[in-house]
Amino acid sequence: MEVAVLDIKGKETGRKANLSDAVFAIEPNNHAVYLDVKQYLANQRQGTHKAKERAEIAGSTRKIKKQKGTGTARAGSIKSPVFKGGGRVFGPRPRNYGFKLNKNLKRLARKSALSMKVNDNSVIVVEDFSFDTPKTKNFIDVLKALGLEGKKSLVVLGDSNKNVYLSSRNLKASEVVSASELSTYKILNANNIVFLEGSLEGIESNLSK
């Protein structure tokens, strides 16, 4: 599959980028995508929630009233969950929400997500570029030229490029990642994906294994 390569002014360079059918044109596996996104979101959870149970509540352990003759239910401790200020029954405890997925499934999920974006015509290939200094205005000018200003976009770099990355940090709608940081969640979370020409080879080699 061939896609026109654009420059940072949004004009065609006359060159074509060849996208591997094995990565960008497979039949998407929705369940693999679901599992990979679920794992990504689960790994973002801190899992530090905690509620005190009755054994952890500070309070007297004396029996608060006699067992019989009061006409009400028997009660043995002020720390009982039925009283205000008592312990919580089966409250949350610190835990790790993460779970494992095998590498082949995660590769399938990323290829499926990329293929979905290609099918939606949401993939743009731009020739490699850099900035002399970090400047948000320069990055906004590139987005404008590509018709992506104000839209959720993901820019994928071949190698880490500090100036391009720093130029994008003030923009909520845009994110810059290197090819090695590309994930199924980030692909699907963006409306458009901008691949720098130099990133394609690394992505295809990683996902074609």
Order of alpha helices (4+ residues) and beta strands (2+ residues): beta-beta-alpha-alpha-alpha-beta-alpha-beta-alpha-beta-alpha-beta-alpha
